[in-house]
Amino acid sequence: MIIAAALATAASMVGVALPAAATSATYLNPLPCSASVNGGSCISEVGASYENGSVTVTMIVGLATDPTKDASWLPGAVPNAAFVNWNISSSDPAAPEFSVVVGDPGEGQFGGAVGEYVTGVTTCDSFMTPGVEEASFNLAQNSYSFTFPASCLGVASASFSVIGASYRSDSGAPVGTIAEPGIGPAFCCSVTDSTIPPPSPPLPPVTSPSSTSGYDLVAADGGIFTFGTAPFHGSANVSKVVGMAVDSRTGGYRMATADGGLWWFDSSSHGWINGPLNAPVVGIATDNSTDGYWMVASDGGVFAFNAPYFGSMGGTRLNRPIMGMASTPDGGGYWLVASDGGVFAFGDAGFYGSMGGTSLNQPVVGMTGDAATGGYWLVAKDGGVFAFNAPYFGSMGGRRLKAPVVGMASTRGSEGYWLVASDGGVFTFGDAQFGGSEGGSRLAAPVVGMVATG
């Protein structure tokens, strides 16, 4: 769908801050915007509101067109597809975490979707997600709007900020933005529900000096950060990195990107994905028996490289998108995990339970296997950890975090694990030793995952 293609569209930021106590906010563009400016492909006003757990984003443009009649909104209109886009942050006002896109009136609806800004993975859409309304438009007012649950932003939250927006009209003219280059970066609209009390202060993470292994963090731009005994083998200057996996024979590592690309350091390549994907890649795991690897896409499709193929969820209707995967120690199988905590086991990977069908405070973002028991742990965006046939050592669930958790890794003996947040903050549990973090550092791109080494 056009929506999926447009989720990755970036937009300029703007330089206006509004009162933090508001439950609604509006940005008025000081630049001229009318039907005669860029063929109407410009933005005069952006708004956002939060009420009863729902987020509504609005936009007034130079000239709105009817998505149900204008062929540029319809499937097949790429590359000059019309769309409306808002970029949203739920924690970091300097970088978008989510992209909200309205376009492609497929399946009889004028649709909207919320997706992760870096990976493009859809978290909610008006075609498949209960409670997400259709988008709306008003030609007389030249406006578009879209309402969705705040949980689509990964927050049960009280606050968010719109920090960029864009609009492409049916003319195929350049994308209009809410600011010209050089204005910003700063907020467009900062919305806070002051009726929700702030969470309790975070408790210090549990640490132990008994583990001597290290860990690597990987950022969305291919940056690598090494800690403890983890050696640095190099990094890449690329975009949309979604994860990394250790080369079991050399100790090097490989990175995967959302389009199925591969970068390797002190390691080897057995191939990568060439050609279009039905859904973006969201994870990579190593086959310890062959030194091959698997990639998994958000629709559950699995791609094997010098590794046996045990099956996938590709072509199966999923309740929620796949967020990652983990392989068994002997390379004889793998697990996939969805954002609702659903677990899918293949090969010799045992199924010991899942969080599927359970109401979660935050979506699951990753998993790691327990080499000692054959079980596994899942981690949610708020740092909550769920153990299945594996010991529970603690979590960050219920504690206030500066940035959302994006992944985890277990220690060599599976007597502990690390969690990592998108700002590079690291939390240790069990025998996992704290070797350092990027928390408090200014990063060029958010951290998207971690691996254990040594």
C-alpha distance (Angstrom), angle and dihedral (degrees) to the residues before:
residue distance angle dihedral
M1 . . .
I2 3.80 . .
I3 3.80 88.0 .
A4 3.79 92.1 63.4
A5 3.79 92.2 48.8
A6 3.79 92.4 48.7
L7 3.81 96.1 48.8
A8 3.79 89.2 83.6
T9 3.83 93.2 53.5
A10 3.79 111.1 121.0
A11 3.77 123.9 -149.5
S12 3.78 139.2 -164.2
M13 3.79 121.2 -92.1
V14 3.79 125.4 -127.6
G15 3.74 138.0 -138.1
V16 3.78 108.6 -124.9
A17 3.81 127.2 104.6
L18 3.78 121.7 -164.8
P19 3.81 131.7 -163.4
A20 3.80 111.0 -68.1
A21 3.81 93.0 -140.8
A22 3.80 95.1 63.7
T23 3.80 122.3 108.8
S24 3.80 89.7 -156.9
A25 3.77 133.2 31.8
T26 3.80 138.9 -177.9
Y27 3.78 134.1 -157.5
L28 3.82 118.5 -155.5
N29 3.78 114.8 -158.8
P30 3.83 109.9 -132.1
L31 3.83 90.0 -155.8
P32 3.82 120.4 90.7
C33 3.80 114.5 -91.9
S34 3.80 125.5 176.1
A35 3.78 140.9 124.1
S36 3.81 88.7 -76.7
V37 3.83 94.8 55.5
N38 3.81 111.0 89.6
G39 3.76 88.7 -24.4
G40 3.79 88.6 -61.4
S41 3.80 92.8 -53.4
C42 3.78 94.0 131.1
I43 3.80 136.5 95.9
S44 3.79 125.1 -122.3
E45 3.81 100.6 172.7
V46 3.80 139.4 14.5
G47 3.79 123.9 -168.8
A48 3.79 138.7 -178.8
S49 3.80 135.2 -176.6
Y50 3.80 140.4 179.3
E51 3.80 121.8 -151.4
N52 3.80 133.0 157.1
G53 3.77 92.3 -14.0
S54 3.82 94.9 -49.6
V55 3.78 129.7 113.4
T56 3.81 122.0 -148.9
V57 3.79 121.7 -169.3
T58 3.80 121.6 -169.4
M59 3.78 137.2 -174.8
I60 3.81 134.9 -171.0
V61 3.80 113.1 -157.6
G62 3.80 137.4 -174.3
L63 3.79 93.7 -101.4
A64 3.79 125.5 1.4
T65 3.80 119.7 -156.2
D66 3.79 129.8 -156.7
P67 3.84 108.7 -97.6
T68 3.80 91.4 -159.8
K69 3.83 92.9 57.3
D70 3.81 106.6 23.2
A71 3.81 107.5 90.1
S72 3.81 91.7 -149.6
W73 3.81 89.5 72.5
L74 3.78 93.4 51.3
P75 3.83 128.8 93.2
G76 3.79 111.6 -83.6
A77 3.81 93.7 34.7
V78 3.81 93.1 111.4
P79 3.04 130.1 153.6
N80 3.80 93.8 29.8
A81 3.79 95.3 37.3
A82 3.77 119.4 153.9
F83 3.80 115.9 -125.7
V84 3.81 144.5 151.1
N85 3.81 120.3 -134.1
W86 3.80 136.1 -172.3
N87 3.84 121.8 -174.6
I88 3.80 113.5 -149.1
S89 3.79 137.1 -168.6
S90 3.80 122.8 -160.4
S91 3.82 95.3 -175.6
D92 3.83 115.9 1.4
P93 3.83 115.7 58.2
A94 3.81 90.2 -166.0
A95 3.82 97.8 59.5
P96 3.82 134.6 35.2
E97 3.80 117.2 -120.5
F98 3.79 98.5 -179.5
S99 3.78 136.7 35.1
V100 3.80 121.0 -153.3
V101 3.80 114.1 -159.0
V102 3.79 131.4 -176.0
G103 3.79 118.9 -164.9
D104 3.80 147.7 90.0
P105 3.83 105.3 71.2
G106 3.78 91.2 -145.8
E107 3.78 126.2 158.3
G108 3.80 89.5 27.0
Q109 3.81 93.3 -62.5
F110 3.78 136.2 104.7
G111 3.78 91.2 -127.8
G112 3.75 137.0 -150.1
A113 3.80 131.9 -170.6
V114 3.79 139.0 -170.2
G115 3.79 117.2 -148.8
E116 3.78 141.0 168.6
Y117 3.80 108.7 -90.1
V118 3.81 96.9 -139.0
T119 3.80 102.2 40.0
G120 3.79 100.1 26.2
V121 3.82 90.2 -132.9
T122 3.82 109.9 155.1
T123 3.81 114.3 -125.0
C124 3.82 97.8 179.1
D125 3.79 137.9 2.3
S126 3.78 138.2 174.5
F127 3.80 92.6 -118.6
M128 3.82 100.0 58.8
T129 3.82 110.6 7.6
P130 3.82 118.0 89.5
G131 3.79 113.2 -129.6
V132 3.80 95.0 25.0
E133 3.78 109.4 117.7
E134 3.77 128.3 -143.3
A135 3.78 115.2 -96.3
S136 3.80 116.7 -105.6
F137 3.79 137.3 -149.6
N138 3.79 138.0 -165.7
L139 3.80 115.2 -158.3
A140 3.81 93.4 -170.2
Q141 3.81 90.5 57.4
N142 3.83 95.1 33.5
S143 3.79 89.0 -127.7
Y144 3.80 141.3 139.6
S145 3.81 128.8 -168.3
F146 3.80 140.1 178.6
T147 3.83 131.6 -168.4
F148 3.81 125.7 -161.0
P149 3.84 139.1 153.9
A150 3.80 116.2 -81.6
S151 3.81 86.9 -125.6
C152 3.82 87.6 74.1
L153 3.81 86.0 71.4
G154 3.78 90.2 56.2
V155 3.81 91.5 -107.9
A156 3.74 133.4 104.9
S157 3.61 75.5 -161.6
A158 3.55 148.5 155.4
S159 3.74 101.6 -145.0
F160 3.77 146.7 35.9
S161 3.79 138.8 158.5
V162 3.79 132.2 -137.3
I163 3.80 103.6 -141.6
G164 3.78 101.7 169.8
A165 3.77 142.5 12.2
S166 3.79 139.2 -179.1
Y167 3.79 140.6 -174.2
R168 3.79 132.2 -162.1
S169 3.78 117.1 -165.4
D170 3.78 129.5 -152.5
S171 3.81 89.8 -92.9
G172 3.80 91.8 73.9
A173 3.80 88.0 -127.1
P174 3.83 119.7 154.5
V175 3.76 115.1 -67.3
G176 3.77 113.0 -87.8
T177 3.81 116.5 -132.1
I178 3.78 134.8 -166.6
A179 3.78 91.9 -116.1
E180 3.76 139.7 27.5
P181 3.85 117.3 -118.8
G182 3.79 112.3 -76.3
I183 3.82 96.6 36.9
G184 3.79 107.6 106.8
P185 2.90 157.5 -43.2
A186 3.80 95.8 -147.1
F187 3.80 140.6 91.5
C188 3.74 126.0 -47.2
C189 3.78 96.3 -172.1
S190 3.78 125.2 -5.4
V191 3.81 113.4 -163.0
T192 3.79 124.5 -172.5
D193 3.79 130.3 175.3
S194 3.80 100.5 -143.8
T195 3.81 92.0 -170.4
I196 3.82 91.1 74.7
P197 3.82 110.1 83.2
P198 3.80 116.7 -129.4
P199 3.82 117.3 -103.2
S200 3.79 121.2 -101.7
P201 3.82 116.8 -87.5
P202 3.82 113.9 -86.3
L203 3.76 119.9 -94.9
P204 3.82 118.5 -131.6
P205 3.82 113.8 -92.4
V206 3.79 119.4 -106.7
T207 3.81 111.4 -104.4
S208 3.77 135.9 -177.4
P209 3.83 131.6 -172.9
S210 3.81 94.2 -146.9
S211 3.82 97.5 92.5
T212 3.79 118.3 71.9
S213 3.80 98.5 -176.4
G214 3.79 122.4 114.0
Y215 3.76 136.5 -144.5
D216 3.78 141.6 -142.3
L217 3.79 127.0 -140.4
V218 3.79 121.6 -154.6
A219 3.80 126.3 -157.5
A220 3.79 129.3 -151.4
D221 3.81 90.6 -105.4
G222 3.82 93.3 54.9
G223 3.79 95.9 -98.4
I224 3.82 114.6 150.1
F225 3.81 125.4 -152.9
T226 3.81 118.4 -169.5
F227 3.81 127.7 -160.6
G228 3.78 137.6 179.2
T229 3.79 112.8 -1.3
A230 3.81 93.5 -17.6
P231 3.83 111.2 124.1
F232 3.80 121.2 -139.9
H233 3.81 112.6 -121.8
G234 3.79 99.0 171.9
S235 3.79 141.3 -78.4
A236 3.79 138.6 -123.1
N237 3.78 135.3 -125.9
V238 3.79 98.7 -136.9
S239 3.78 138.0 120.2
K240 3.79 135.2 -114.1
V241 3.80 97.6 21.2
V242 3.81 106.1 174.8
G243 3.79 103.4 -177.2
M244 3.78 149.8 -31.4
A245 3.80 139.4 -128.4
V246 3.81 132.0 -158.0
D247 3.81 120.5 -115.2
S248 3.81 100.6 -123.5
R249 3.81 93.5 -151.8
T250 3.80 103.5 45.2
G251 3.80 103.3 22.5
G252 3.80 88.7 -122.9
Y253 3.75 122.8 121.6
R254 3.77 145.2 -130.1
M255 3.82 129.5 -143.3
A256 3.79 126.7 -151.4
T257 3.80 126.5 -155.9
A258 3.80 129.7 -151.0
D259 3.81 91.8 -102.9
G260 3.81 92.2 54.3
G261 3.79 96.7 -97.9
L262 3.81 121.4 148.8
W263 3.80 133.6 -148.3
W264 3.81 121.1 -175.9
F265 3.81 135.0 -167.0
D266 3.82 124.5 -166.6
S267 3.77 82.9 -13.0
S268 3.79 139.4 84.0
S269 3.77 137.4 -106.0
H270 3.78 124.5 -126.0
G271 3.78 93.0 178.8
W272 3.76 142.4 -73.8
I273 3.79 138.1 -130.3
N274 3.79 116.2 -72.3
G275 3.76 118.5 -170.3
P276 3.81 137.1 23.2
L277 3.78 122.1 -33.0
N278 3.79 128.7 -146.7
A279 3.81 87.9 -138.5
P280 3.82 134.8 5.1
V281 3.78 122.6 -90.0
V282 3.81 111.6 -105.1
G283 3.81 104.5 177.6
I284 3.80 150.3 11.8
A285 3.83 132.1 -152.6
T286 3.82 133.6 -174.0
D287 3.80 126.4 -119.6
N288 3.81 101.4 -137.7
S289 3.81 92.6 -163.4
T290 3.81 98.5 56.0
D291 3.81 102.3 16.6
G292 3.77 86.3 -121.6
Y293 3.78 123.9 124.1
W294 3.77 145.5 -144.2
M295 3.79 130.5 -135.4
V296 3.79 123.2 -157.3
A297 3.80 128.8 -157.9
S298 3.79 127.3 -147.9
D299 3.81 90.7 -104.2
G300 3.82 89.9 58.5
G301 3.79 96.6 -102.8
V302 3.84 112.1 148.8
F303 3.81 124.6 -152.8
A304 3.83 118.6 -162.4
F305 3.82 124.3 -153.9
N306 3.82 115.7 -173.0
A307 3.80 84.6 -25.7
P308 3.81 131.3 99.7
Y309 3.77 118.4 -96.8
F310 3.82 111.1 -128.3
G311 3.79 99.4 173.9
S312 3.79 140.5 -80.1
M313 3.80 144.7 -141.9
G314 3.80 92.5 -114.3
G315 3.80 110.3 134.9
T316 3.81 92.0 19.9
R317 3.80 119.7 113.0
L318 3.80 106.8 -114.7
N319 3.78 127.0 -160.3
R320 3.79 89.5 -140.5
P321 3.80 135.3 6.8
I322 3.79 122.5 -89.0
M323 3.80 111.9 -103.9
G324 3.81 103.2 -173.6
M325 3.79 149.8 -33.6
A326 3.81 142.4 -127.4
S327 3.81 130.5 -159.3
T328 3.80 128.8 -136.9
P329 3.84 116.7 -108.0
D330 3.81 93.9 -108.0
G331 3.80 93.7 46.9
G332 3.79 90.5 -118.9
G333 3.77 96.1 123.3
Y334 3.78 148.3 -10.0
W335 3.78 143.5 -140.2
L336 3.79 128.6 -133.5
V337 3.80 121.5 -156.4
A338 3.81 128.5 -158.7
S339 3.79 128.2 -151.4
D340 3.83 90.9 -104.1
G341 3.82 89.4 57.3
G342 3.79 95.3 -102.3
V343 3.82 112.1 152.8
F344 3.81 125.9 -153.6
A345 3.82 118.7 -166.4
F346 3.81 126.6 -157.7
G347 3.80 134.2 -179.9
D348 3.79 112.9 -4.6
A349 3.80 92.5 -19.2
G350 3.79 106.6 123.4
F351 3.78 122.0 -135.1
Y352 3.82 110.5 -134.0
G353 3.78 100.7 163.6
S354 3.77 140.8 -68.1
M355 3.80 143.8 -143.6
G356 3.79 92.6 -111.9
G357 3.79 110.5 134.1
T358 3.81 91.8 19.0
S359 3.80 121.3 113.9
L360 3.81 107.7 -114.0
N361 3.78 128.6 -163.4
Q362 3.79 89.4 -141.1
P363 3.82 134.1 8.2
V364 3.80 121.2 -93.2
V365 3.81 111.4 -105.4
G366 3.82 104.3 -178.8
M367 3.77 151.2 -13.4
T368 3.80 142.9 -148.3
G369 3.79 132.6 -161.1
D370 3.80 128.4 -115.7
A371 3.82 104.9 -128.9
A372 3.82 91.5 -166.2
T373 3.81 99.0 55.0
G374 3.79 104.3 18.0
G375 3.79 89.2 -119.8
Y376 3.78 128.9 114.6
W377 3.76 146.6 -137.8
L378 3.81 127.9 -133.0
V379 3.80 123.8 -156.5
A380 3.80 127.5 -157.2
K381 3.78 129.6 -149.9
D382 3.81 92.1 -101.2
G383 3.82 90.9 54.4
G384 3.80 95.6 -100.1
V385 3.83 112.5 150.9
F386 3.80 125.6 -152.6
A387 3.83 118.9 -164.1
F388 3.80 124.6 -155.6
N389 3.82 117.1 -174.4
A390 3.78 84.3 -21.3
P391 3.82 132.1 97.3
Y392 3.78 118.5 -96.8
F393 3.81 112.9 -130.2
G394 3.80 100.2 173.5
S395 3.80 139.9 -81.1
M396 3.79 144.9 -141.1
G397 3.80 92.6 -112.9
G398 3.80 112.3 135.9
R399 3.80 93.4 19.5
R400 3.76 125.2 109.6
L401 3.80 111.7 -107.1
K402 3.79 128.1 -165.0
A403 3.80 90.3 -142.6
P404 3.82 135.0 11.0
V405 3.79 120.9 -91.0
V406 3.82 111.8 -109.6
G407 3.81 105.0 179.6
M408 3.79 151.4 -13.6
A409 3.81 142.2 -143.3
S410 3.81 132.6 -162.6
T411 3.80 127.1 -130.5
R412 3.79 124.0 -106.8
G413 3.81 94.2 -94.5
S414 3.82 93.9 35.9
E415 3.80 90.2 -119.8
G416 3.76 92.7 124.3
Y417 3.80 145.6 1.6
W418 3.77 143.9 -143.4
L419 3.81 127.2 -132.2
V420 3.80 121.9 -156.5
A421 3.80 129.3 -159.6
S422 3.80 128.1 -150.1
D423 3.82 90.6 -103.6
G424 3.82 90.0 57.5
G425 3.80 95.3 -102.3
V426 3.83 112.7 151.1
F427 3.82 127.1 -152.9
T428 3.81 122.2 -166.6
F429 3.79 131.2 -152.9
G430 3.80 134.8 177.9
D431 3.81 111.9 -5.8
A432 3.80 93.3 -17.5
Q433 3.78 108.1 127.0
F434 3.79 121.2 -142.2
G435 3.80 107.4 -123.6
G436 3.79 98.2 168.6
S437 3.79 139.3 -73.8
E438 3.79 144.3 -144.2
G439 3.79 92.6 -116.0
G440 3.80 108.7 136.0
S441 3.81 92.7 19.7
R442 3.77 122.8 115.8
L443 3.80 106.5 -114.7
A444 3.78 127.0 -161.7
A445 3.81 89.4 -142.5
P446 3.80 134.5 7.8
V447 3.81 121.3 -91.3
V448 3.80 110.1 -107.3
G449 3.80 103.2 -176.4
M450 3.79 151.3 -19.5
V451 3.80 141.7 -136.8
A452 3.80 132.5 -159.1
T453 3.83 118.9 -122.2
G454 3.79 138.9 177.4
